C-alpha cells in the first residue's frame, strides 16, 4: 500500500485514533480514584532532613587555630573554615573539570575517526589547552590551601557535595551513545558553575581579609570566562550549522 502525504498508510491512519482511545481508557482505568495524599511521606522526609547529621567537617587549619585567640572576632574561625570549605569545593571541581575534558577529547577523537575524517587540529588544541588550564587551576588552589595552613587533600563538605553533583556530567560525556553536542552541553553546565564558583570564592577571600589570595583568583576567573565563551560558541555553531549530522 502506498504511503499517503502524511507519511502514514491508510491502515496506520485508521489505527491511530483507536490507539489514542485505548491509551485514554487505560489512563482512566489505572489512575487512582482520588488525588494521592503525600502528607505522610512529606512529613517523614522533613523529619529525616531535620535530624540528619552534616555531610562532613573541615579539619582545623593552623591559621584558624590562631584566629581563635583574636579578640572581638568570634566569627573569624567560622569564616576561615567556610573559605577552606569552598577552596576544597573548587579543588574537587577543577579536578573533575580536568577529567571532563579528558573524556571530551576522547569523545571528539572517537567521533572524528568513526566518520573517516581527521580531527580538526585547532579544535583539538583548544580542548587540550582548556584541559591544561583546569589542571593548573587545581594546582593553584592546592597551594592556596597550603598557604592557609589547610590540607588540600581533605574532602571538605562542599567538595563532597560538588563531587556528587558532577557525577551526572561525567556520565553524559562518557556515555558512548551521546553526541558531541550533547557532551558539549554537559561541559557548558560545568563551565557556568565554574565561573560562578570562582567569583564567589574571590568574594569570600576578600571578606575574610585575604586580599592577596583573592588577587590570585583574577587570572583563573578571566581564563574560565574564555572557556565558557569557547564552549558556548562551539555548541551554538554545531546546533545551527550541523543539524542532521552525527555531531548533533
ZASE-721878 format. One record per residue: x, y, z of N, C-alpha, C in turn; residue number from 1. Coordinates in steps of 0.02 Angstrom, whole numbers. Each point is the difference from the previous one (the first is absolute). Layout:
% residues N
    n.u    n.v    n.w   ca.u   ca.v   ca.w    c.u    c.v    c.w   i
      X      Y      Z      X      Y      Z      X      Y      Z NUM
...
% end
This chain:
% residues 248
    n.u    n.v    n.w   ca.u   ca.v   ca.w    c.u    c.v    c.w   i
     43    -59      0    -43     59      0     44     62      0   1
    -16     49    -41     41     60     -8     -8     46     61   2
     53     33     21     -5     47     55    -39     62    -21   3
    -36     29     46    -37     61    -14     47     59      8   4
    -27     61    -10     41     60      5     25     12     70   5
    -34    -27     50     20     10     70     52    -51     22   6
     17    -47    -44     49    -50     18    -30    -61     32   7
    -66     -3      9    -34    -58     28    -40    -33    -55   8
      0    -66     -1    -44    -33    -48    -71      1     27   9
    -46    -22    -40    -71      6     18    -16    -41     63  10
     33    -58      5    -12    -42     58     26     34     63  11
     61     28     -4     29     34     57    -41     60     21  12
    -25     38    -49    -40     59     15    -65    -20     35  13
    -27    -57    -19    -62    -22     31     11    -26     70  14
     60    -27     11     14    -29     66     17     53     52  15
     26     57    -20     22     51     47    -54     21     49  16
    -61     18    -23    -52     20     48    -17    -56     50  17
      1    -63    -23    -14    -56     44     54     -6     55  18
     63     12    -19     54     -3     49     -7     54     53  19
    -18     60    -23    -10     55     47    -58    -17     48  20
    -53    -28    -28    -58    -18     41     19    -51     53  21
     39    -50    -20     21    -52     47     44     29     55  22
     44     47    -19     43     32     50    -40     40     51  23
    -49     37    -24    -42     39     45    -41    -45     46  24
    -23    -56    -27    -37    -47     42     44    -30     54  25
     64    -13    -18     47    -27     50     14     50     55  26
      4     64    -20     11     52     50    -58      2     50  27
    -61     -3    -27    -59      2     43     -3    -61     46  28
     19    -57    -27     -4    -62     38     53     -5     55  29
     61     24    -15     56    -11     46     13     59     46  30
    -30     57    -13     11     58     43    -38    -10     66  31
     29     23     55    -35     -7     65    -64     42      0  32
    -51    -24     35    -64     36     -1      2     68     33  33
     46      9     47      7     64     35     73     23     -3  34
     13     65      5     70     24      2     39    -33     56  35
     62    -18    -13     42    -33     49     23     50     52  36
    -10    -16     63     20     43     55     73    -17     20  37
     46     46    -12     71    -13     15     22     31     66  38
    -47     21     42     17     34     62     44    -42     45  39
    -16    -65      7     38    -42     45     73     -8    -23  40
      9    -12    -64     69     -9    -25     38     67      1  41
    -36     55    -13     32     66      4     23     14     71  42
    -43    -17     49     18     10     70     60    -42     20  43
      0    -62    -25     56    -46     15     65     26    -29  44
     -3     26    -61     60     27    -31     26     60     38  45
    -45     43     22     20     59     38     33    -20     66  46
    -26    -54     30     30    -24     62     71    -24    -11  47
     11    -36    -55     68    -24    -16     47     59    -10  48
    -25     52    -36     42     59    -13     18     35     65  49
    -49      7     44     10     35     64     49    -36     45  50
     -4    -67      0     40    -40     46     68    -21    -28  51
     12     12    -64     61    -25    -33     62     37     25  52
     56    -36      0     64     31     14     23     39    -62  53
     53     39      8     27     36    -57     38    -48    -46  54
     16     24    -60     35    -42    -48     69    -19     26  55
     33     46     34     67    -13     26     24     59     40  56
     64      2     13     29     55     38     66     21    -32  57
     23     58     19     62     28    -28     56     -7     51  58
     56    -31    -18     56     -5     46     25     70     17  59
     12     15     64     24     67     18     69     13    -29  60
      9     60    -28     65     19    -27     41     35     54  61
     64      9    -13     42     35     48    -22     72      8  62
    -22     30    -55    -21     70      3    -65      8     39  63
    -46    -48     -9    -64      5     36     11    -12     75  64
     50    -42     17     15    -10     71     24     64     33  65
     43     36    -36     26     62     29    -53     55      1  66
    -48     -4    -47    -51     52     -3    -48     -4     59  67
     -2    -56     34    -44     -7     58     21     48     56  68
     64     19     -1     25     43     53    -14     74    -15  69
    -24     14    -62    -12     69    -18    -60     27     38  70
      9     58     32    -53     30     40    -48     38    -45  71
    -63     -1     19    -51     38    -36    -19    -30    -67  72
     24    -59    -15    -16    -31    -64    -23    -73     11  73
    -58     -9     30    -24    -68     16    -15    -40    -62  74
    -12     34    -58    -17    -37    -61     61    -13    -44  75
     60     19     23     59     -6    -42     14    -73    -18  76
     -6    -44     49     12    -71    -13    -51    -29    -48  77
    -63     18     10    -53    -25    -45     10     26    -71  78
     18     63     -7     10     29    -67     58    -33    -35  79
     55    -12     37     58    -34    -31    -18    -72    -17  80
    -39    -32     42    -21    -68    -15    -42     -3    -63  81
    -44     50     -8    -41      2    -61     43     10    -62  82
     50     44      6     45     11    -58     36    -64    -18  83
     25    -35     50     35    -63    -14    -48    -52    -30  84
    -62      1     23    -50    -46    -27    -11     14    -74  85
     -8     64    -18    -12     19    -70     62     -9    -43  86
     59      8     30     61    -16    -36      3    -75    -16  87
    -20    -40     49     -3    -72    -12    -50    -17    -54  88
    -55     37     -2    -50    -10    -52     29     13    -69  89
     37     56     -6     28     17    -65     55    -50    -19  90
     37    -25     48     51    -51    -15    -34    -61    -30  91
    -54    -22     32    -37    -58    -25    -28     13    -70  92
    -25     61    -10    -31     15    -65     52      6    -55  93
     57     31     15     53      5    -52     29    -68    -16  94
      4    -43     50     23    -69    -13    -50    -35    -46  95
    -64      8     15    -51    -30    -43      1     33    -69  96
     10     66     -2      3     34    -64     55    -27    -45  97
     57    -14     29     55    -30    -38    -22    -67    -30  98
    -34    -40     39    -23    -65    -23    -56      6    -52  99
    -42     52      8    -52     11    -49     30     14    -69 100
     52     41     -1     31     15    -64     40    -59    -27 101
     28    -41     44     30    -63    -24    -52    -42    -37 102
    -59     -6     31    -53    -39    -31    -26     32    -64 103
     -3     67     -1    -24     34    -60     49     -7    -58 104
     64      3     15     51    -10    -52     -6    -70    -29 105
    -10    -49     43     -9    -69    -23    -62     -6    -44 106
    -55     31     21    -62     -1    -38     10     33    -69 107
     34     57     -1     12     36    -62     42    -41    -49 108
     53    -30     25     43    -41    -43    -37    -61    -26 109
    -40    -32     44    -37    -60    -20    -50     16    -55 110
    -37     55      8    -50     18    -50     32     22    -66 111
     57     34      5     36     20    -61     24    -62    -38 112
     29    -48     36     25    -60    -32    -56    -42    -30 113
    -57     -2     34    -56    -41    -24    -29     28    -65 114
      9     64    -12    -25     31    -61     51     -1    -56 115
     57    -32     13     51     -6    -51     37     65    -15 116
     -2     47     46     34     64    -11     46     13     59 117
     53     37    -15     47     16     53    -29     56     43 118
     19      1     63    -24     51     46     27     68    -19 119
    -41     51     11     21     69    -11     54     17     52 120
     61     13    -25     56     11     46    -11     61     44 121
    -33     50    -27    -13     60     40    -48    -15     58 122
    -53    -38    -16    -48    -18     52     33    -44     53 123
     41    -46    -23     34    -46     46     49     38     45 124
     37     47    -30     47     40     39    -37     42     52 125
    -59     26    -19    -40     40     47    -22    -42     59 126
    -25    -60    -13    -21    -44     54     58    -18     46 127
     57    -13    -29     59    -17     40     24     60     41 128
     -5     59    -28     20     61     37    -47     11     59 129
    -65     -8    -11    -47     10     55     12    -52     54 130
     13    -61    -21     14    -53     48     61     17     42 131
     52     27    -31     60     21     36    -15     57     48 132
    -43     46    -21    -20     55     44    -35    -26     63 133
    -45    -48     -9    -36    -28     57     48    -32     49 134
     50    -35    -27     49    -33     43     43     52     37 135
     18     54    -35     41     51     33    -40     35     55 136
    -65      9    -10    -42     29     52     -4    -45     61 137
     -2    -65    -13      0    -48     55     63      8     43 138
     58      4    -33     62      7     37      4     67     37 139
    -25     53    -31     -2     66     33    -41     -3     64 140
    -57    -31     -4    -44     -4     59     32    -41     56 141
     34    -53    -19     35    -40     51     52     42     37 142
     37     41    -38     49     43     32    -33     52     45 143
    -58     25    -21    -36     49     40    -21    -30     67 144
    -24    -62     -1    -21    -33     62     61    -11     45 145
     56    -19    -29     60     -9     40     22     65     33 146
     -7     56    -37     21     65     27    -43     20     59 147
    -60    -28      5    -44     15     57      7    -52     56 148
     47    -45     -9     11    -51     51    -47    -59     -4 149
    -36     -5    -57    -48    -54     -9     29    -59    -37 150
    -40    -51     -7     20    -62    -34    -38     -4    -67 151
     33      8    -57    -34     -1    -64    -27    -69    -19 152
     21    -51     35    -25    -68    -15    -63    -16     39 153
    -20     44     47    -59    -13     40    -63      8    -42 154
    -46    -46      8    -65      3    -35    -48     39     44 155
     -3     65    -12    -43     43     40    -74    -13    -17 156
    -46     23     42    -71    -12    -15    -22     25    -69 157
     19     61    -17    -19     27    -66     34    -38    -56 158
     61    -24     12     34    -41    -50    -38    -64    -12 159
    -24    -29     54    -39    -62     -5    -64     12    -40 160
    -34     55     15    -63     16    -34     11     12    -74 161
     51     40    -17     11     16    -70     24    -61    -39 162
     36    -45     32     20    -62    -34    -61    -42    -17 163
    -48     -3     46    -61    -37    -13    -41     33    -56 164
     -3     67      2    -38     36    -51     31     -7    -70 165
     65    -12     -3     34     -4    -64     -4    -69    -32 166
    -24    -49     37     -2    -69    -26    -40     -4    -64 167
    -58     34     -1    -43     -4    -59     34     29    -61 168
     39     54      8     34     31    -58     51    -50    -29 169
     36    -33     43     49    -49    -24    -35    -58    -35 170
    -56    -21     26    -37    -56    -30    -24     18    -70 171
    -20     63    -10    -23     22    -66     57     -5    -51 172
     58     25     18     55      3    -48     29    -69    -14 173
      4    -42     51     30    -66     -9    -49    -51    -29 174
    -63     17     -5    -49    -45    -30     15     -6    -75 175
     12    -60    -26     17     -7    -71    -55     23    -47 176
    -62      6     25    -56     17    -43     -8     75     -9 177
     30     41     42    -12     72     -4     40     31    -58 178
    -28     52    -30     32     34    -55     49     52     27 179
     38     29    -47     46     53     20    -38     60     28 180
    -56     17    -32    -40     57     24    -27    -13     70 181
    -23    -60     13    -26    -17     66     56      3     52 182
     59    -22    -19     57      2     46     21     73     13 183
      0     41    -51     16     71      8    -51     34     45 184
    -62    -20     -5    -53     29     42     15    -16     74 185
     23    -60     14     18    -18     69     60     41     24 186
     49      9    -44     59     40     18    -20     73     10 187
    -48     24    -40    -24     69      9    -29     10     70 188
    -37    -50     23    -27      3     69     56      5     51 189
     53    -39    -11     58      2     45     34     68     -2 190
      7     29    -59     34     64     -6    -41     56     32 191
    -65     -2     -7    -42     50     33      8     -3     76 192
      0    -61     26     10    -10     72     70     22     21 193
     49    -15    -41     69     17     15     10     75      5 194
    -28     37    -48      6     73      1    -31     30     63 195
    -60    -23     16    -34     25     60     39    -18     63 196
     29    -59      1     38    -23     58     62     42     13 197
     36     17    -53     60     42      8    -18     70     25 198
    -54     28    -26    -22     66     21    -17      0     75 199
    -36    -50     21    -19     -5     71     62    -10     44 200
     47    -41    -24     60    -14     39     41     65     10 201
      4     40    -53     36     63      5    -32     47     51 202
    -66      2      0    -36     42     48      9    -24     72 203
      0    -66     10     11    -27     66     69     15     27 204
     50     -6    -44     69     14     20      8     73     20 205
    -31     44    -39      2     72     17    -35     13     66 206
    -55    -35     12    -40     11     59     37    -16     65 207
     47    -48     -3     39    -18     59     68     33      1 208
      9     50    -43     63     37      0     56    -32    -39 209
    -14    -52    -38     51    -34    -40      3     32    -69 210
     20     64     -2      0     37    -64     53    -26    -48 211
     57    -21     27     51    -28    -44    -23    -65    -32 212
    -36    -39     40    -27    -62    -27    -52     15    -54 213
    -44     48     13    -50     18    -49     32     24    -65 214
     56     36      6     35     25    -59     25    -57    -44 215
     17    -56     32     24    -57    -39    -55    -32    -42 216
    -63     15     19    -56    -31    -35    -20     39    -63 217
     29     59    -10    -19     42    -57     15    -35    -66 218
     59    -30     -6     18    -33    -62    -43    -61    -15 219
    -11    -45     50    -45    -56    -14    -71     23    -19 220
    -24     54     31    -67     24    -16     -3     22    -73 221
     52     36    -23      2     22    -70      5    -60    -47 222
     41    -48     19      9    -60    -42    -65    -41     -5 223
    -34     -7     57    -62    -38      0    -54     35    -42 224
      1     66     -1    -47     37    -43     12    -16    -73 225
     63     -7    -19     17    -19    -69    -23    -71    -15 226
     10    -45     48    -24    -69     -8    -75     -1    -14 227
    -36     38     40    -73      2     -6    -21     23    -69 228
     29     54    -24    -18     27    -65     21    -47    -56 229
     56    -34      7     24    -47    -51    -49    -58     -8 230
    -19    -31     57    -45    -57     -2    -70     21    -24 231
    -23     58     24    -66     24    -21     -1     13    -76 232
     53     30    -26      3     15    -72      3    -63    -42 233
     40    -49     22      6    -62    -37    -67    -38     -1 234
    -32     -3     56    -65    -34      4    -51     35    -45 235
      0     66      2    -48     38    -41     12    -13    -75 236
     63     -2    -20     16    -14    -70    -24    -69    -22 237
     10    -49     44    -23    -68    -16    -76     -2     -8 238
    -36     31     46    -72     -3     -1    -29     40    -59 239
     34     52    -21    -25     41    -54     20    -26    -69 240
     59    -29     -5     27    -17    -66      5    -74    -15 241
     -2    -43     51     11    -72    -12    -59    -43     19 242
    -61     29     -4    -60    -39     15     -5    -58    -49 243
    -15    -59     27     -7    -60    -42     65    -39     -7 244
     55     25     27     63    -36     -3     10    -39     65 245
     47    -49      0     12    -38     62     25     43     58 246
     26     59    -14     26     42     53    -55     28     44 247
    -60      5    -28    -57     28     36    -49    -54     21 248
% end
